[in-house]
């Protein structure tokens, strides 16, 4: 069978076959979802994307060895926090990590993770990098991450080819969360959540000493004008 025939056969299966969607109670692993049966797991979930700021400048101005250490250190810290707050890591995209939260406290847990990532980048990751790579500080690079969070139904399917496939999340929540993590604006705003996430926050995840940690703003997100909430706050361990 030629390569073209193989692709045509795969397309007949992937496009012509109806979805087999089941409700998920846990975030699936890759092996939990079948590749060619159009298997999918539906989740009511909160998606968190943590994206390293200034990675283009980092790659342009520093050696690959330095850039690699910054990215690895940042993703490691973010991933540990996401897991520590009950989320599951299901994707890495260059300098960005994606976490999925489910359960009754998923919105508050994700929001707390965002604020803790902000704290960890300034108080753990930056000092560690500056101590070993002083040229980062000398040349004015500050390791920071922007976090976007959105909630809603999504379904998880498998994409790729046998032995080289991975899970993909399909739906508005993962798409919006990714777009929120791309926001770049003046000031120390590092955490962005949708209005739906904000409405479900616990008091502890919303207020600090009686002050709301989240500020309402309207931004264009993926070509759509949207009310979102942003924060400059940190949450230490």
N, C-alpha and C positions, 0 to 999 in steps of 0.2 A: 504494500500500500504506500502510495506516495505521500509526501508531507501534506500536500493540498488535500488529498483524500482523507487523511487523518484529521485535519482541521474541520473539514466538512462533516465528518462523522461526529466529532465532538460537539459542533454547533447544533446538529440535529438533536443531540441529547440535551444540551444545556438550554437551548431556546425553545425546542418543541415540546419538552416535557413539563407538565405543570409542577408547581412547587408543592412540596410535602412539608408543611409548616407545623411545628409542635411548640407548645408552651414550655418555656424553660424555667426551671426552679433554681438553677445554678448557672454561672457563666461557663459555657462549654469550652472544652479543650479541642484542639484540632481534630483529634481522632474520634471525637464524639459526633462529628458532622460528616456525612458521606459526601464524596466529591461529585459523583456522576448521577445521583438520583434526585438532584435538585432538592436535597435535604436542607432544611433551615430551622433554626431555633428562634422563637420570638421571645423577646425580653422587654419588660418595663424597667428601664434602666436609666442611670445617670452616667453620662460620658464625660471624662476629663482628659483634656489634651494639655500637656506641659511642653512648651516650645522654648528652646534656648534663644535668647536675644543676641543679635549681632553676630550670628554664625558666619554670615558672608564676609564681614569685615575680619572676623577671626581667621578664616581660611586664607584670606588675601594677605594679611599682615604678619602671620606667624607660620612657623614651620609646621608641617603635618603632624609631627610628633607632639608638639605643643597643643595644636588644635584637637588632636585625638584625646589627649588627657583631659582637656576641658569638657569635651562632649561626654566622655565616659564617666567622669566624676559627677557631672550634672545629672545625667540620666540615672546613674546609680542612686543618688540621693533622692531624686523624685520618685523613682520606682519603689524604694524602700518605704517612703512615706505613703504612697498609694496603697501598697500592700499592708502597711501598718494600720491604716484607717479602714481596712476591710475591702479595698478594691482589688480587682484582678487586672494584671497587665496582659494585653492581647496583641499589642502591636508596637513596633518601633519604626519610625520613619526618619532616618538620618539623625537629626538632633531633636527629635520629638518622641514623646512616649504617650501612649493612650491607655487609660485605665477605665474599667467598667465597674460601677457600683450598683448593687441590687439590695433589696431588703427595705425594711421600714424606715431606717435612718439614712438611706442612700444620699439624699440631698445634703444633709448636714455633714455627713462623713466626707463627701467630696469637697464641700466648701472648706472644711477644716483642713483637709489635705492641701488645698490651694494655698491657704495662709501659712501652713507649715513649710511648704516648699519655698515660699517667699523668705521665711525666716532662715531656713537651712542654707539657701544660696548665699545669703549675706554673712551668716554667722558660722557656717561650717565649711561650705565649698570654697568660698572666696579666700578665707585665711589659709586653707590647705593648699590651694593653687598658688597663692602669692608666696608662700613659704618655700615651695619647691621650684616655682617658675617666676622669679622676680621680674622678668621682662614683661609679664602681663600687666603688673601694676605700673611699671615704668612707662609703658606705652599707653596707659589709660584704658585698658580693657577691664570691664567689670562683669563677671559672670552673673547673669540674671535669667530667670525664666518667666514667661508669660503663660498663665493658665486660663483656659476656657472651659466652661462647664455648661452642659445642657441636658435636659431630661426628656423622656418620652419613649414611646414604643419603637423598637428597632428589631430587625431580624438579622441573625448571624448565619452566614453561609460560607462555603469553602470555595476558593478560587485558585487557579493555577493548573499544574499538571501533576500526575502521580509522583510522589516522593519529593515534589517541589511545590507544594500547595500550602496555603495559609488561610486563616479565617478573615473574612471581611464583614464589617458592620454596615448595614444598609438602613437608612432612615434619616429623618430630619435631625434627631438628637446628635448623632455623631458628626454630621455635616456642620451643624451650627457650632458645636463645641470646638471643632477644628478651626472654623473661621474666627471665633472669639479669641483663640490663642494667637491669632495672627495680628491682633490689634496692636498698633504702635502709636502711642501718644505721649505728649509731654507730661512730666510729673512722675511720681513713683507708683502709678497704677500697674499692678501685676496680676490681679485676679478679676475675672469677668464671668458673670453668671447670668442666665436668662431669668426673666420674671417668674417663670414657673418654678425654677429652683429656689429663688428668693422666697416665694410664698410658703415653701415647705421647710424653711430653715427653723431649727430649734432656737430658743431664746439665746442659748449659749453660743450658737454659731452665728447669730445675727448681731448681738450687742456686746460691747466691751465697756464695762463700768457705766452702763446706762446709755451709751452712745452707739448709734447704729454704725456698724463697720462698713456698710454697703451704701453707695451713693447711686441714686437713679439717674440715668442718662439715656439719651436716644442716639443710636449709632446706626450707620448703614452696615449691615452684616450680610455678605453674599448678595448684594444688590437689593436688599430689603431693609426698610427703615424699621428698627426694632428697639423696644424699651428693654434695656439691660441694666445690670447693677455692677459697679466696679468697686475695687477696694485697694487701699494702700497698706492695709494692716498686716501685721505679722502674728503668728501664733507659735510661741516657743514650745519646746518639748518639756 
